Amino acid sequence: MTPYRFLDHTADLRIEVEADTLAGLFVEGAAALFDITAGIESVRIREFREVRASGDDAGELFVDWLRELLYCFTGEGMLFSRFEIMVLSETEILARCGGEPFIGRRHEVKCEIKAVTYHGLEITRCGEKFRASVVFDI
Amino acid sequence: MTIPLKQIDAYRWEIPRTGKMRVPGLIFTDREMLEDIQQDQGPTQVANVATLPGIIKHSMAMPDMHWGYGFPIGGVAAFDLDEGVVSPGGVGYDINCGCRLMRTELTADRVQPNIEKLVTALFGSIPSGVGSSGSIRLNQKEQKAVLVKGARWAVERSMGTEDDLMRTEDYGRMEGADPGVVSDRALVRGRDQLGTLGSGNHFIEVAVTEEIYDETAARAFGLFTGGVVVFIHSGSRGLGYQICDDFLKVLGKVAAREGIEIPDRQLACAPLKSREGRDYLAGMACAANYAWANRQIMMHWTREVFLRVFEASPAALKMSLVYDVCHNIAKIERHEVDGKTRDICVHRKGATRSLPAGHPLVGEVYRSIGQPILIPGDMGTGSYVLVGTEGALKETFGSTCHGAGRVLSRTAAVKAARGRSIRNELLGRGIFVMTGGRDSLAEEMPDAYKDVDRVVEVVHGAGLSRKVARTRPLGVIKG
């Protein structure tokens, strides 16, 4: 069970993810993206790729990371289900992502995410938990 | 946060200027829809847009407005070319998402018995659904030609006629497109999606003209009671999404550099006179042109399907374009502001241009009548054809609504549809639907939308456009 939940938004998809660490938050955000797109259960790990992103602060970095991953699908047809964070700073992330190319007869696109937006973006820390909410344009 | 709204008359509510707002907000609606509008963050977004530099007169929203990202959907705002900004958030990801309408000589009694065959043939000929790719594969040189030429590119390849271009907003081609500012990523995403419908709220709808409100305009548009028409609603596909995405990142940094305070990151913007602002407009024009070529190609295939299914000659079918409008765009247009005529940048995000008879931007075909406006409703109710007015030119920089507007979120719609067969419910109303996506029927079901009749009554009553005809759906392809 992926720990993300849907928040209300009239036109688009707004989700909230939660994790114990900031790195965990980036992993959960990525998992949510691919779960919404194609169902993460259906993605086998057959190859690894390095994905890099940068931003001026944690919020922008979070969005940029998801934008890079989304392009891996929309531009290159890759689905991922495992994310190993190798470098994470305030402004940069480098991760090793495991997955496989989208195959029509095995995968189903559940929902086309057009883009990851900056709208209403929030990364907060509540006690021991990190939390982020983000709106996907669909 | 509750935004204070002051009623001006039956159709207008003002958001008084407070805090960092540079101008007041103005929402066109009626009392009943106002309750829905106040349920989400749409009014806050109208107020946010009002804080942007160089905004002129009002930050506006049409009656189909709802919560978007950055600008509200249904948002209209114009900016001074010297002091003002351009914002990709005021256009949206689906640049030049728009609608076109074709008319035919066919009547409903001939089409209704064949609707299943017709919709199935359309579904088989026009790729739809998530990430759909088409039969046209573009090399980079050809793709760049599409980005510069727009619908003309398709016409030059025998997918349409000169007459189609005469009946398209801006003749299907936006000036100033520069493929040099378009990223490789955008080109990759666009290379095999030309001539595809896409997913979400995109559709092709076969409908019948049910009611005529303005005989003269309807005749000029080729519409008659009982006549069959086709709507095509789509946009610039992955190419447009990527161009918007690329520039949001760039313009976010420009806003910071220029000291422009933005209340929402999605309102990233750049001065219209900055290089980045001009580059965005040049990239946006590329996507706009791609979208016009896309709708032109799908119309061409739709025509071919009709000719085949009804075994008719083009002369007998008289299937021609009524008009094509875009409803996600920013344009430099000439308007009268405080008694002076000047060029300004009008953002329409989920709003349609509305120009009256005699306006120089209305093509010659309709100059004496006014610009046709296409308002698709939800797939179970109906759609409208309107005509542009002086009122819009005076009050909204020549803008009106663009559709019914969502009222339920997609997840709420899927929940509300649980245990129901939306397909059979529509069939019960005589509407045959085919869809590619698993949840798209539920997400797009009629209950998810505002009442299009009410939306149109507001723009008609407020004088932002005038009713010409109403159509009822017979068959729909949903992406």
Interface residues (C-beta under 8 A of the other chain):
Chain A: F6 D8 H9 T10 A11 D12 L13 D56 G59 E60 D64 R67 Y71 T74 G75 E108 V109 K110 C111 E112 K114 A115 T117 Y118 H119 G120 L121 V135 D137 I138
Chain B: D40 G42 H66 W67 G68 Y69 G70 I73 Y93 D94 G129 V130 G131 R185 V188 R189 G198 S199 G200 G238 Y241 Q242 C244 D245 L248 K249 G252 K253 A256 D264 R265 Q266 A268 R406 V407 L408 S409 R410 T411 A412 G437 R438 D439
